Amino acid sequence: MDNSSGVGVLDKAALVLSALESGPATLAGLVASTGLARPTAHRLAVALEHHRMVARDMQGRFILGPRLSELSAAAGEDRLLATAGPVLTHLRDVTGESAQLYRRQGDMRICVAAAERLSGLRDTVPVGSTLPMKAGSAAQVLLAWEEPERLHRGLQGARFTATALSGVRRRGWAQSIGEREPGVASVSAPVRGPSNRVVAAVSVSGPIERLTRHPGRMHAQAVVDAAARLTEALRRNG
C-alpha cells in the first residue's frame, strides 16, 4: 500500500514517529527501520524533538515525546467529556451518590466531570479539582494497569498496596474507605480508550454511613456499567 501523502517531509516524519511507536531507537535503529538516509533521519528526529514530538531517554535514544500524549489526551478528553455528562447523571440517579470522572495528570488526578447528589450529606469534588494519586479508589484504578515501573513508582508513599492493586485488576473495580478523606467511601472503575489503555476512572463517593464499609457490594456494578458505556463511546469515535 502506498502511504505517500505527496508531502515528502511529512511522510518521512511520520515514518520516524511510526518507528518509535515500538520503543526507543538509536539513530542507527531509526535508519534501519525507516530506510531513510542517516542525515535525513537525524535531521527529522532533531526537528521533531524541537517540537516535543520526539524526546530522548536516559541512554540518549529517541523516544516518542510528551507533545503526542498531550494531543492524544486532548482528543480523548473532547470525546470523553461529550459523553460523560449523561452517563454520570445516570450513575448518580441509580446510586443516589455523587459521581465523578477523573483523569491522571502526572502525579495528580483531576476531576474533569461530575454529577452531584442533589441534597443531604454528600462528597463534593468540584470539576477542575486536583487530588493526589496516593489515595482513593480512583487513584487505585488509574494506577493498577500501568507498566510495572510506573506502578512501582506510584506505590511509593501510597495508602494502598501492590496486593490491593492486584485485586483491582482481578475484579475490574476498586473501593476505598476513608483513604482519601476520613468518613468518605468510594467505588471506581476504569474507562479504556480505543487501544484498551485506561484513560480515566469513573467514581461514586459519599459518606461511609450510607456507602458502608463495603461500598463495592452496593455500587460496583453500576460504576462498572457506567465505565463500560464511556469506553464504548470512545471506541465508537476512536
C-alpha positions as CSV (number, residue, x, y, z in Angstrom):
1,M,0.0,0.0,0.0
2,D,1.3,3.5,-0.9
3,N,1.5,5.6,2.3
4,S,2.6,8.7,0.4
5,S,0.6,11.9,1.0
6,G,2.5,13.8,-1.6
7,V,4.2,15.9,1.0
8,G,7.6,14.2,1.3
9,V,8.9,15.7,4.5
10,L,5.7,14.9,6.4
11,D,5.8,11.3,5.1
12,K,9.3,10.9,6.4
13,A,8.5,12.5,9.8
14,A,5.5,10.0,10.0
15,L,8.0,7.2,9.3
16,V,10.2,8.3,12.2
17,L,7.2,8.5,14.6
18,S,5.9,5.1,13.5
19,A,9.3,3.6,14.1
20,L,9.4,5.0,17.6
21,E,5.9,3.5,18.3
22,S,7.6,0.2,19.1
23,G,10.0,1.6,21.6
24,P,13.3,3.6,22.0
25,A,15.7,3.7,19.0
26,T,19.2,4.8,18.4
27,L,19.9,6.8,15.2
28,A,21.2,3.6,13.6
29,G,17.9,1.9,14.7
30,L,15.9,4.6,13.1
31,V,17.8,4.4,9.8
32,A,17.3,0.6,9.8
33,S,13.6,0.7,10.5
34,T,12.7,3.7,8.3
35,G,15.0,3.2,5.3
36,L,15.9,6.9,5.5
37,A,19.4,8.1,4.8
38,R,21.3,8.7,8.1
39,P,21.5,12.5,7.8
40,T,17.8,12.7,6.9
41,A,16.7,10.5,9.9
42,H,18.9,12.6,12.2
43,R,17.6,16.0,10.9
44,L,14.0,14.9,11.2
45,A,14.4,13.3,14.7
46,V,16.1,16.5,16.0
47,A,13.4,18.7,14.4
48,L,10.6,16.6,15.9
49,E,12.5,16.8,19.3
50,H,12.3,20.6,19.0
51,H,8.5,20.4,18.7
52,R,8.4,17.9,21.7
53,M,7.0,15.1,19.4
54,V,10.3,13.2,20.0
55,A,12.4,13.1,23.1
56,R,15.4,11.2,24.4
57,D,15.7,8.6,27.1
58,M,18.4,8.3,29.7
59,Q,20.6,6.5,27.2
60,G,20.2,9.2,24.6
61,R,17.9,7.1,22.4
62,F,15.0,8.7,20.6
63,I,11.5,8.1,22.1
64,L,8.0,9.4,21.4
65,G,7.7,12.9,23.0
66,P,5.3,14.4,25.5
67,R,3.5,16.6,22.9
68,L,1.9,13.4,21.4
69,S,0.5,12.5,24.8
70,E,-0.9,16.0,25.2
71,L,-2.6,15.9,21.8
72,S,-3.9,12.4,22.4
73,A,-5.3,13.4,25.8
74,A,-7.0,16.5,24.3
75,A,-8.6,14.5,21.6
76,G,-9.8,11.8,24.0
77,E,-10.9,14.4,26.5
78,D,-13.2,16.0,24.0
79,R,-14.9,12.7,23.2
80,L,-14.9,11.7,26.8
81,L,-16.5,14.9,28.1
82,A,-19.1,14.9,25.3
83,T,-20.4,11.6,26.7
84,A,-19.6,12.0,30.4
85,G,-22.5,14.3,31.4
86,P,-25.4,12.0,30.8
87,V,-23.5,8.9,32.0
88,L,-22.5,10.5,35.3
89,T,-26.1,11.9,35.8
90,H,-27.5,8.4,35.3
91,L,-24.9,6.9,37.6
92,R,-25.8,9.5,40.3
93,D,-29.5,8.8,39.9
94,V,-29.0,5.0,40.1
95,T,-26.8,5.1,43.2
96,G,-28.1,8.2,44.9
97,E,-24.5,9.4,45.4
98,S,-22.2,12.0,43.8
99,A,-20.5,10.7,40.6
100,Q,-17.1,11.9,39.2
101,L,-14.8,11.3,36.3
102,Y,-11.0,11.5,36.9
103,R,-8.1,11.6,34.5
104,R,-4.5,11.3,35.5
105,Q,-2.2,14.3,35.1
106,G,1.4,13.4,36.2
107,D,1.4,12.6,39.9
108,M,-2.1,14.0,40.4
109,R,-5.6,13.2,39.2
110,I,-8.0,15.8,38.0
111,C,-11.8,15.8,38.2
112,V,-12.9,16.5,34.7
113,A,-16.7,16.0,35.1
114,A,-19.1,15.4,38.0
115,A,-22.8,15.0,38.8
116,E,-23.5,16.0,42.4
117,R,-26.0,14.4,44.7
118,L,-28.8,16.9,44.9
119,S,-29.4,17.1,48.6
120,G,-28.3,15.8,52.0
121,L,-24.8,14.9,53.1
122,R,-22.6,14.4,50.0
123,D,-19.0,14.2,48.9
124,T,-18.5,17.3,46.6
125,V,-15.5,17.3,44.3
126,P,-15.7,20.4,42.0
127,V,-14.7,20.0,38.4
128,G,-11.1,21.0,38.0
129,S,-10.1,19.8,41.4
130,T,-6.7,18.0,41.6
131,L,-6.3,15.2,44.1
132,P,-3.3,13.0,44.9
133,M,-2.6,9.7,43.1
134,K,-1.7,8.2,46.5
135,A,-5.1,7.6,48.0
136,G,-8.7,6.8,46.9
137,S,-10.4,4.3,44.7
138,A,-9.9,6.4,41.5
139,A,-6.2,6.6,42.1
140,Q,-6.1,2.8,42.5
141,V,-7.9,2.4,39.2
142,L,-5.7,4.9,37.3
143,L,-2.5,3.2,38.6
144,A,-3.5,-0.5,38.6
145,W,-3.0,-1.2,34.9
146,E,0.2,0.9,34.5
147,E,3.5,-0.6,33.3
148,P,5.4,-2.2,36.2
149,E,8.0,0.5,36.6
150,R,5.4,3.3,36.7
151,L,3.2,1.2,39.0
152,H,6.1,0.6,41.4
153,R,6.9,4.3,41.5
154,G,3.2,5.2,42.1
155,L,3.0,2.9,45.1
156,Q,5.8,4.8,47.0
157,G,4.0,6.6,49.8
158,A,0.6,5.4,48.7
159,R,-2.2,4.4,51.1
160,F,-2.8,1.2,49.2
161,T,-0.5,-1.7,48.3
162,A,0.5,-3.8,45.3
163,T,-1.7,-6.6,46.6
164,A,-4.7,-4.2,46.6
165,L,-4.0,-3.2,43.0
166,S,-3.8,-6.9,42.0
167,G,-7.3,-7.3,43.5
168,V,-8.4,-4.2,41.5
169,R,-7.2,-5.8,38.2
170,R,-8.8,-9.1,39.1
171,R,-12.2,-7.6,40.0
172,G,-12.2,-4.7,37.5
173,W,-13.1,-2.1,40.1
174,A,-11.7,-0.5,43.3
175,Q,-13.1,0.7,46.6
176,S,-11.7,2.8,49.3
177,I,-12.9,3.5,52.8
178,G,-11.6,6.7,54.5
179,E,-8.5,6.5,52.3
180,R,-8.6,10.0,50.7
181,E,-10.7,11.7,53.3
182,P,-11.9,10.4,56.7
183,G,-15.6,9.4,56.7
184,V,-15.7,9.1,52.8
185,A,-16.0,5.9,50.9
186,S,-15.9,5.5,47.1
187,V,-16.0,2.9,44.3
188,S,-14.3,3.4,40.9
189,A,-13.9,1.5,37.6
190,P,-11.7,2.1,34.6
191,V,-12.6,3.8,31.3
192,R,-10.5,2.4,28.4
193,G,-9.5,4.1,25.2
194,P,-9.5,2.5,21.7
195,S,-6.1,0.9,22.4
196,N,-7.6,-0.6,25.6
197,R,-5.4,1.6,27.8
198,V,-7.0,3.0,31.0
199,V,-7.6,6.7,30.2
200,A,-10.0,7.7,33.1
201,A,-11.7,6.5,36.2
202,V,-15.5,6.7,36.9
203,S,-16.3,7.0,40.6
204,V,-19.2,7.3,43.1
205,S,-18.4,8.7,46.5
206,G,-20.2,9.6,49.7
207,P,-20.3,9.2,53.5
208,I,-19.3,5.8,54.9
209,E,-22.7,5.9,56.8
210,R,-24.5,5.4,53.5
211,L,-21.9,3.5,51.4
212,T,-21.0,1.3,54.4
213,R,-17.5,-0.3,54.8
214,H,-18.2,-2.5,51.7
215,P,-19.2,0.2,49.2
216,G,-18.3,-2.2,46.2
217,R,-21.2,-4.5,47.2
218,M,-23.7,-1.7,46.8
219,H,-22.3,0.2,43.8
220,A,-19.6,-1.7,41.9
221,Q,-22.0,-3.0,39.2
222,A,-23.5,0.5,38.5
223,V,-20.0,2.0,38.4
224,V,-18.6,-0.7,36.1
225,D,-21.6,-0.3,33.8
226,A,-21.1,3.5,33.6
227,A,-17.4,3.0,32.8
228,A,-18.3,0.4,30.1
229,R,-20.7,3.0,28.5
230,L,-17.9,5.6,28.3
231,T,-15.4,3.0,27.0
232,E,-17.9,2.1,24.3
233,A,-18.4,5.7,23.3
234,L,-14.6,6.2,23.0
235,R,-14.2,3.1,20.9
236,R,-17.1,4.2,18.6
237,N,-15.5,7.5,18.0
238,G,-11.8,6.4,18.2
